[in-house]
Amino acid sequence: MKALRVIFCQSLLLGSAILSRAQLPVDESEKLSAVALLLPQHAHSDNSGPASTLEEIERIALAANPEIRVAARKLAVAQAHVPSAGALDDPSLMYRGWQVPLRQPWNYNAAQNMFMISQTLPGPGKRGLRTSVTEGDVTEAKAALDVTRLDIRVRVRKAFYDLLRAQDGLRIHDQHVDIAQQAVAAAKIKYAVGKVPQQDVLKAQVSLTRLAEHLIHFEHDADLARARLNSLLGRDPSAAIDVRGEHLLSTQLPPIEALEKVALQSRPDLLQAQAAVEKSHKEEALAKKAYSPDFTVSAGYMLMPRGSEFRNNYMVEGSINLPWLNHRKHDAEIAESTAKISEQEAELAAMRNNAFAQIQEALVEARAAQKLTSIYQQSLQPQAEATLHSTVIAYENNRTEFLDLLDSQMTVIDLDLAYFQALADFEARLADLELATGGSIDQIQKPTQEVTQ
C-alpha cells in the first residue's frame, strides 16, 4: 500500500511538472487555494502524551478510579459492622434505695441499698444468625465492588479503542494529505490548459475538503476518548494521554453455552443477587428465632438498714421475655421475610434471563462485526488497492483521467477508515460481551480449547 502511495505521488508530480507554466483563472485559483489552506489550518491536537498500553491503563484505572474507591469504602463499612452484629448488648448497672424515710430523705442507713449489674442474653442461635446476616451484607458489597470494577474495565476498553481508532484515522489522514494537495495542484494546471472541465476541478475541491472534514472528526473523537479515559483514571479530563496497542481481530468467540456457564459463575451482579437471596433466607431464620425468648440475668449486693440481723446480703435475679404473647407481631415479621425471599428469587431469575439475552445479543453483534472486519481486511481493501495500482498504471500511460486516479485513491482512504471503524466496533462488542459474561473472553476461550483438544 505504501508503494502505491509513492507511485501515486510521482504520477501527480510528473503531471504538474509538465504543465508548470500554465495559469489558472483568478477566481478558480482563489477557490482551490482556499480549500488547500483548510488542512494546514487544522493542526493536530496537543493533548497527546506518553503512549500507554491497555494493560497499563486498566491497572491504573482499577487503582485510581473514584467509583471503585467509593465501592471499596462501602465494602469497608460493611466489614466493620460484622463484629458488632453478634455482640452482646451493653451490661447495665443499677442502684435502688428502698424504704428511705420521707422525714429523713438523707438517712440511707435506714433504707435498703441495692447495687445490681444485669446482662441480657439473646436466645440460642440469634447472635450467630445476626452475624451471618451482616456477613451477607459483606458478600453483597464485595459483589457490588466487582460490578463496579467490571463496568470500569469495560468502559476503559471502549475509550481505549476509540482513541486508538482516532489515532489510526489521523495517521491515515497524514499519509494522504500530501497526495490530496498534489491532486489539487494537478487539477489547477490541467484546468488552466483546458484538459479538464470545471466539474473535475470541483471534484478535486470536494476530495480535499473531505480530508479536512475527516481531520475535524478524528480530532473530535480523539479529544472525547481522552476525556473519558482521564475521567476513568481519576485525572483531569484535559490531561495529556496517548495509547498504543494492537487490534483483536484474531480473537475467537466462544460458544453461547460456555458464555452462559461463565456468566452464572462469574458475573458480579448475578453473584450479588444470589448473595441477597442467601441473606434473605438467613433473615427469615432470624425472624423465626423471635419465638426463642431472651434471658436477662442480674446479680447484686444489698445493704440492709442499721440494726438488721444480716445487714450485708447478695441477690440474684433472672427474667425472660414472652414472645408467644405477641405472636401477631412475630408472625408478620416471618411472613415479611418469606415474601422477601420470593421477591429476591424472582429478581435473580429475571436477572439471569436478562443476562442470557445480553450475552446472545452481544455475541451476535460481535460475530457480525468480526465478519465485517474480515471482509474489509481480506476482500475490500485488497481489491481497492489493486484497483488503485491499475489506475496508476493507466494514468501513467494516458489511458485514464486524473479524477479516476483521484477517485481510486479516495476509495482506498474510505475503506481504510471503514476498516478501523469496524475494528473499533468489534472491540466494543467484545467489551459488551465481557460485561455480559463477567469474564475475559480470552480466559473463557482457553478452557473451551482445552476441552476441544
C-alpha positions as CSV (number, residue, x, y, z in Angstrom):
1,M,0.0,0.0,0.0
2,K,2.8,2.4,0.8
3,A,4.4,1.7,-2.6
4,L,1.1,2.6,-4.3
5,R,1.1,5.9,-2.5
6,V,4.6,6.7,-3.7
7,I,3.7,5.9,-7.3
8,F,0.6,8.0,-7.0
9,C,2.6,11.0,-5.8
10,Q,5.1,10.5,-8.5
11,S,2.4,10.5,-11.1
12,L,0.9,13.7,-9.8
13,L,4.2,15.4,-9.6
14,L,5.0,14.4,-13.2
15,G,1.8,15.8,-14.5
16,S,2.3,19.0,-12.5
17,A,5.9,19.5,-13.8
18,I,4.8,19.1,-17.5
19,L,2.3,21.9,-17.2
20,S,4.0,24.0,-14.5
21,R,3.8,27.2,-16.6
22,A,0.1,27.2,-17.0
23,Q,-2.1,29.8,-15.3
24,L,-5.5,29.3,-13.7
25,P,-8.1,32.0,-13.8
26,V,-8.1,34.2,-10.7
27,D,-11.5,33.1,-9.3
28,E,-10.9,29.4,-9.6
29,S,-7.3,29.7,-8.3
30,E,-8.6,31.5,-5.2
31,K,-11.2,28.8,-4.6
32,L,-8.7,26.0,-4.8
33,S,-6.1,27.9,-2.7
34,A,-8.7,28.5,0.0
35,V,-9.6,24.8,0.1
36,A,-5.9,23.8,0.2
37,L,-5.5,26.0,3.2
38,L,-8.1,24.0,5.1
39,L,-5.6,21.3,6.0
40,P,-2.7,23.3,7.3
41,Q,-5.1,25.3,9.4
42,H,-6.2,22.2,11.4
43,A,-3.1,21.2,13.2
44,H,-3.3,18.1,15.4
45,S,-4.3,18.5,19.0
46,D,-1.7,19.0,21.6
47,N,-3.4,16.7,24.1
48,S,-1.3,13.6,23.3
49,G,1.1,12.4,25.9
50,P,3.2,9.3,26.7
51,A,1.7,6.2,25.0
52,S,0.3,3.6,27.3
53,T,-0.9,0.1,26.6
54,L,-4.4,-1.2,27.5
55,E,-3.0,-3.3,30.4
56,E,-1.2,-0.3,31.9
57,I,-4.4,1.9,31.6
58,E,-6.6,-0.8,33.1
59,R,-4.2,-1.2,36.0
60,I,-4.2,2.5,36.7
61,A,-8.0,2.7,36.5
62,L,-8.6,-0.2,38.9
63,A,-6.3,1.5,41.4
64,A,-7.3,5.2,41.0
65,N,-10.9,5.3,39.7
66,P,-13.2,7.3,42.0
67,E,-16.2,5.0,41.5
68,I,-14.1,2.0,42.6
69,R,-12.9,3.8,45.6
70,V,-16.5,4.6,46.7
71,A,-17.4,0.9,46.3
72,A,-14.3,-0.1,48.3
73,R,-15.3,2.2,51.1
74,K,-18.8,0.8,51.2
75,L,-17.2,-2.7,51.5
76,A,-15.0,-1.5,54.4
77,V,-18.1,-0.1,56.1
78,A,-19.9,-3.5,55.8
79,Q,-16.9,-5.4,57.1
80,A,-16.6,-3.0,60.0
81,H,-20.2,-3.8,61.0
82,V,-19.7,-7.6,61.3
83,P,-18.1,-7.7,64.8
84,S,-20.8,-5.6,66.4
85,A,-23.7,-7.5,64.8
86,G,-23.4,-10.6,67.0
87,A,-22.1,-8.9,70.1
88,L,-24.0,-8.8,73.4
89,D,-25.9,-5.7,74.5
90,D,-24.1,-3.5,77.0
91,P,-24.5,-4.6,80.6
92,S,-26.4,-2.3,82.9
93,L,-25.6,-1.2,86.5
94,M,-28.5,-0.3,88.8
95,Y,-28.8,1.3,92.2
96,R,-32.0,1.1,94.1
97,G,-32.8,2.6,97.5
98,W,-35.8,1.1,99.3
99,Q,-37.7,2.4,102.3
100,V,-35.9,5.7,102.6
101,P,-37.7,7.7,105.3
102,L,-39.7,10.7,104.0
103,R,-39.0,12.6,107.1
104,Q,-35.2,11.9,106.8
105,P,-34.6,11.6,103.0
106,W,-30.9,11.8,103.6
107,N,-30.8,8.9,106.0
108,Y,-29.8,6.0,103.8
109,N,-28.7,3.9,106.9
110,A,-32.4,3.3,107.5
111,A,-33.0,2.2,103.9
112,Q,-32.3,-0.9,101.9
113,N,-29.5,-0.1,99.4
114,M,-29.2,-2.4,96.4
115,F,-26.4,-2.4,93.8
116,M,-27.1,-4.7,90.8
117,I,-25.4,-5.5,87.4
118,S,-27.5,-7.0,84.7
119,Q,-26.8,-8.7,81.3
120,T,-29.3,-9.7,78.6
121,L,-28.5,-12.9,76.7
122,P,-30.2,-13.4,73.3
123,G,-31.9,-16.7,72.7
124,P,-29.8,-19.6,71.3
125,G,-28.7,-19.1,67.7
126,K,-29.7,-15.4,67.5
127,R,-26.2,-14.0,67.7
128,G,-24.9,-16.3,65.1
129,L,-27.7,-15.5,62.7
130,R,-27.2,-11.8,63.2
131,T,-23.5,-12.2,62.4
132,S,-24.4,-14.3,59.3
133,V,-26.8,-11.6,58.0
134,T,-24.1,-8.9,58.2
135,E,-21.7,-11.3,56.5
136,G,-24.2,-11.4,53.8
137,D,-24.1,-7.7,53.5
138,V,-20.3,-8.0,53.1
139,T,-20.8,-10.5,50.3
140,E,-23.1,-8.2,48.6
141,A,-20.7,-5.3,49.0
142,K,-17.9,-7.4,47.5
143,A,-20.1,-8.3,44.6
144,A,-21.0,-4.6,44.1
145,L,-17.3,-3.8,44.1
146,D,-16.7,-6.4,41.4
147,V,-19.6,-5.0,39.4
148,T,-18.0,-1.5,39.5
149,R,-14.6,-2.9,38.6
150,L,-16.1,-4.8,35.6
151,D,-18.0,-1.7,34.5
152,I,-14.9,0.5,34.7
153,R,-12.8,-2.1,32.9
154,V,-15.3,-2.3,30.0
155,R,-15.6,1.5,29.8
156,V,-11.8,1.8,29.8
157,R,-11.6,-0.7,26.9
158,K,-14.1,1.1,24.8
159,A,-12.5,4.5,25.4
160,F,-9.0,3.0,24.7
161,Y,-10.1,1.5,21.4
162,D,-12.0,4.7,20.5
163,L,-8.8,6.7,21.0
164,L,-6.8,4.0,19.1
165,R,-9.2,4.2,16.2
166,A,-9.0,8.0,16.2
167,Q,-5.2,7.8,16.1
168,D,-5.3,5.4,13.2
169,G,-7.6,7.8,11.4
170,L,-5.2,10.7,12.0
171,R,-2.3,8.5,10.8
172,I,-4.2,7.7,7.6
173,H,-5.1,11.3,7.2
174,D,-1.5,12.4,7.4
175,Q,-0.5,9.8,4.9
176,H,-2.9,11.2,2.3
177,V,-2.7,14.9,2.9
178,D,0.3,15.4,0.6
179,I,-1.3,13.3,-2.1
180,A,-4.5,15.4,-1.9
181,Q,-2.6,18.7,-2.1
182,Q,-0.7,17.3,-5.2
183,A,-4.1,16.4,-6.6
184,V,-5.3,20.0,-6.2
185,A,-2.1,21.3,-7.9
186,A,-2.5,18.9,-10.8
187,A,-6.2,19.9,-11.2
188,K,-5.3,23.6,-11.3
189,I,-2.8,23.0,-14.0
190,K,-5.0,20.8,-16.2
191,Y,-7.9,23.2,-15.8
192,A,-5.7,26.1,-16.9
193,V,-4.8,24.4,-20.2
194,G,-8.3,23.2,-20.8
195,K,-7.7,19.5,-20.4
196,V,-10.4,19.0,-17.7
197,P,-13.8,20.7,-17.3
198,Q,-14.6,22.8,-14.3
199,Q,-16.7,19.9,-12.9
200,D,-13.4,17.9,-12.4
201,V,-11.9,20.9,-10.6
202,L,-14.8,21.0,-8.2
203,K,-14.4,17.3,-7.6
204,A,-10.8,17.9,-6.6
205,Q,-12.0,20.6,-4.2
206,V,-14.5,18.2,-2.7
207,S,-11.8,15.5,-2.2
208,L,-9.6,17.9,-0.4
209,T,-12.4,19.3,1.7
210,R,-13.3,15.7,2.8
211,L,-9.9,15.2,4.2
212,A,-10.3,18.4,6.2
213,E,-13.7,17.1,7.4
214,H,-12.1,13.8,8.4
215,L,-9.5,15.6,10.4
216,I,-12.1,17.5,12.4
217,H,-14.0,14.3,13.2
218,F,-10.8,12.4,14.2
219,E,-9.6,15.2,16.5
220,H,-13.1,15.5,18.0
221,D,-13.3,11.7,18.6
222,A,-9.7,11.6,20.0
223,D,-10.4,14.5,22.4
224,L,-13.6,12.8,23.6
225,A,-11.9,9.5,24.1
226,R,-9.1,11.2,26.0
227,A,-11.5,13.0,28.3
228,R,-13.3,9.7,29.0
229,L,-10.1,7.8,29.7
230,N,-8.8,10.6,32.0
231,S,-12.1,10.6,33.9
232,L,-11.9,6.8,34.3
233,L,-8.4,7.1,35.6
234,G,-9.3,9.8,38.1
235,R,-7.4,12.5,36.3
236,D,-8.2,15.9,34.9
237,P,-10.2,15.3,31.7
238,S,-8.0,17.7,29.8
239,A,-4.7,15.9,30.8
240,A,-2.4,14.6,28.0
241,I,-2.7,10.9,27.3
242,D,-2.0,8.6,24.3
243,V,-2.4,4.9,23.7
244,R,-0.6,2.2,21.8
245,G,-1.7,-1.4,21.1
246,E,-2.9,-4.0,18.7
247,H,-6.4,-4.8,17.5
248,L,-8.0,-8.1,18.5
249,L,-9.4,-9.3,15.2
250,S,-7.9,-12.8,15.6
251,T,-9.9,-13.3,18.9
252,Q,-12.0,-16.5,18.6
253,L,-15.5,-16.2,20.1
254,P,-16.6,-19.0,22.5
255,P,-19.9,-20.8,22.0
256,I,-23.0,-19.5,23.7
257,E,-23.1,-22.4,26.2
258,A,-19.7,-21.6,27.5
259,L,-20.5,-17.9,27.9
260,E,-23.7,-18.7,29.8
261,K,-21.9,-21.0,32.1
262,V,-19.2,-18.5,32.9
263,A,-21.9,-15.8,33.5
264,L,-23.6,-17.9,36.1
265,Q,-20.3,-18.4,37.9
266,S,-18.6,-15.1,37.4
267,R,-21.0,-12.3,36.5
268,P,-20.8,-10.0,39.6
269,D,-24.4,-8.7,39.6
270,L,-25.7,-12.2,39.5
271,L,-23.5,-13.2,42.4
272,Q,-24.7,-10.1,44.2
273,A,-28.3,-11.1,43.6
274,Q,-27.5,-14.7,44.7
275,A,-25.9,-13.3,47.9
276,A,-29.1,-11.2,48.5
277,V,-31.2,-14.4,48.3
278,E,-29.0,-16.2,50.8
279,K,-29.1,-13.2,53.1
280,S,-32.9,-13.2,52.9
281,H,-33.0,-16.9,54.0
282,K,-30.9,-16.0,57.0
283,E,-33.1,-13.1,57.8
284,E,-36.1,-15.5,57.7
285,A,-34.4,-17.8,60.1
286,L,-33.6,-14.9,62.4
287,A,-37.3,-13.8,62.3
288,K,-38.3,-17.3,63.3
289,K,-35.9,-17.1,66.2
290,A,-38.0,-14.4,67.6
291,Y,-40.1,-17.1,69.4
292,S,-36.9,-18.1,71.2
293,P,-37.0,-16.0,74.4
294,D,-34.2,-13.8,75.5
295,F,-32.8,-14.1,79.1
296,T,-31.7,-11.4,81.5
297,V,-29.6,-12.3,84.5
298,S,-28.7,-10.0,87.3
299,A,-26.5,-10.1,90.4
300,G,-26.1,-7.6,93.1
301,Y,-25.3,-6.5,96.7
302,M,-27.8,-5.3,99.2
303,L,-27.1,-3.3,102.3
304,M,-29.9,-3.6,104.9
305,P,-30.8,-0.9,107.4
306,R,-28.7,-0.4,110.5
307,G,-29.7,-2.8,113.2
308,S,-30.7,-5.7,110.9
309,E,-29.5,-9.2,111.9
310,F,-28.0,-9.7,108.4
311,R,-27.0,-6.3,107.1
312,N,-24.8,-7.5,104.2
313,N,-26.6,-9.6,101.6
314,Y,-26.3,-10.5,97.9
315,M,-29.1,-11.0,95.4
316,V,-29.6,-12.8,92.0
317,E,-32.3,-12.3,89.5
318,G,-33.4,-13.8,86.2
319,S,-36.1,-12.9,83.7
320,I,-37.2,-13.8,80.2
321,N,-39.5,-12.2,77.6
322,L,-42.7,-13.9,76.5
323,P,-42.8,-13.7,72.6
324,W,-45.7,-16.1,72.4
325,L,-48.0,-13.4,73.8
326,N,-47.0,-11.2,70.9
327,H,-47.4,-13.7,68.1
328,R,-49.1,-11.3,65.7
329,K,-46.0,-9.1,65.5
330,H,-43.6,-12.1,65.1
331,D,-45.9,-13.9,62.6
332,A,-46.0,-10.7,60.5
333,E,-42.2,-10.4,60.6
334,I,-41.8,-14.0,59.5
335,A,-44.3,-13.5,56.7
336,E,-42.5,-10.4,55.5
337,S,-39.1,-12.2,55.4
338,T,-40.7,-15.1,53.5
339,A,-42.2,-12.7,51.0
340,K,-38.8,-11.0,50.6
341,I,-37.2,-14.4,49.7
342,S,-39.8,-14.8,47.0
343,E,-39.1,-11.3,45.7
344,Q,-35.3,-11.9,45.7
345,E,-35.5,-15.2,43.9
346,A,-37.8,-13.8,41.3
347,E,-35.4,-10.9,40.8
348,L,-32.5,-13.3,40.5
349,A,-34.4,-15.3,37.8
350,A,-35.2,-12.2,35.9
351,M,-31.5,-11.1,36.1
352,R,-30.4,-14.4,34.8
353,N,-32.8,-14.2,31.9
354,N,-31.7,-10.7,31.0
355,A,-28.0,-11.8,31.3
356,F,-28.6,-14.6,28.8
357,A,-30.3,-12.2,26.5
358,Q,-27.4,-9.7,26.8
359,I,-24.9,-12.5,26.0
360,Q,-26.8,-13.6,23.0
361,E,-27.2,-10.0,21.7
362,A,-23.6,-9.2,22.3
363,L,-22.4,-12.4,20.7
364,V,-24.5,-11.8,17.6
365,E,-23.1,-8.2,17.4
366,A,-19.6,-9.4,17.9
367,R,-19.8,-12.1,15.2
368,A,-21.3,-9.6,12.7
369,A,-18.6,-7.0,13.5
370,Q,-15.9,-9.7,13.2
371,K,-17.2,-10.9,9.8
372,L,-17.4,-7.3,8.6
373,T,-13.9,-6.6,9.6
374,S,-12.7,-9.7,7.9
375,I,-14.4,-8.6,4.7
376,Y,-12.7,-5.3,4.8
377,Q,-9.3,-6.9,5.5
378,Q,-9.4,-9.8,3.2
379,S,-11.5,-8.5,0.3
380,L,-12.4,-4.9,0.1
381,Q,-9.0,-3.4,1.0
382,P,-7.0,-5.7,-1.4
383,Q,-9.5,-5.0,-4.2
384,A,-9.3,-1.3,-3.7
385,E,-5.5,-1.3,-3.6
386,A,-5.4,-3.5,-6.8
387,T,-7.8,-1.0,-8.5
388,L,-5.6,1.9,-7.4
389,H,-2.5,0.2,-8.7
390,S,-4.2,-0.5,-12.1
391,T,-5.4,3.1,-12.3
392,V,-2.0,4.5,-11.5
393,I,-0.5,2.4,-14.4
394,A,-3.3,3.5,-16.7
395,Y,-2.8,7.2,-15.8
396,E,0.9,7.0,-16.4
397,N,0.2,5.7,-19.9
398,N,-2.5,8.3,-20.6
399,R,-5.3,5.7,-20.7
400,T,-7.4,7.2,-17.9
401,E,-8.4,10.6,-16.5
402,F,-6.9,12.2,-13.5
403,L,-10.1,12.1,-11.5
404,D,-10.3,8.4,-12.0
405,L,-7.0,8.2,-10.2
406,L,-8.2,10.5,-7.5
407,D,-11.4,8.5,-7.0
408,S,-9.4,5.3,-6.7
409,Q,-7.3,6.9,-4.0
410,M,-10.3,8.3,-2.1
411,T,-11.8,4.8,-2.2
412,V,-8.7,3.4,-0.6
413,I,-8.9,6.1,2.1
414,D,-12.5,5.5,2.8
415,L,-12.0,1.7,3.0
416,D,-9.0,2.2,5.4
417,L,-11.1,4.4,7.6
418,A,-14.1,2.0,7.4
419,Y,-11.8,-0.9,8.3
420,F,-10.6,0.8,11.5
421,Q,-14.1,1.8,12.4
422,A,-15.2,-1.9,12.0
423,L,-12.2,-2.9,14.2
424,A,-13.3,-0.4,16.9
425,D,-16.9,-1.7,16.6
426,F,-15.7,-5.3,17.0
427,E,-13.6,-4.4,20.1
428,A,-16.6,-2.5,21.6
429,R,-18.8,-5.6,21.1
430,L,-16.1,-7.7,22.7
431,A,-16.2,-5.4,25.7
432,D,-20.0,-5.7,25.8
433,L,-19.6,-9.5,25.7
434,E,-17.2,-9.4,28.6
435,L,-19.7,-7.1,30.5
436,A,-22.5,-9.6,29.8
437,T,-20.5,-12.7,31.0
438,G,-18.4,-11.1,33.7
439,G,-15.2,-12.7,32.5
440,S,-12.4,-12.1,30.0
441,I,-13.1,-13.7,26.5
442,D,-9.5,-15.0,26.4
443,Q,-9.9,-16.7,29.7
444,I,-13.2,-18.2,28.6
445,Q,-11.7,-19.4,25.3
446,K,-8.8,-21.3,26.9
447,P,-10.8,-23.8,28.8
448,T,-13.0,-24.3,25.7
449,Q,-9.9,-25.0,23.6
450,E,-8.6,-27.5,26.2
451,V,-11.9,-29.4,26.2
452,T,-11.8,-29.5,22.4
453,Q,-8.3,-30.8,22.4
